[in-house]
């Protein structure tokens, strides 16, 4: 998978980028799991607040970006 940042800042301690990228790919394909995502906290991960805000937004629920 090609790394993407989806507009998220990379911070010292944040969500695992590969896990977030994979989940966003599922959303884009319309196949997101029913349960809310749980991402590991890692060094040089995506900013947690930015990811949480994106996933709480209306586009996340509809599976469209």
Secondary structure, DSSP 8 states (H G I E B T S, - for coil): -----TT--EEEEEE-HHHHHHHHHHHHHT---SS-----EEEEEE-HHHHHHHHHSHHHHHT--
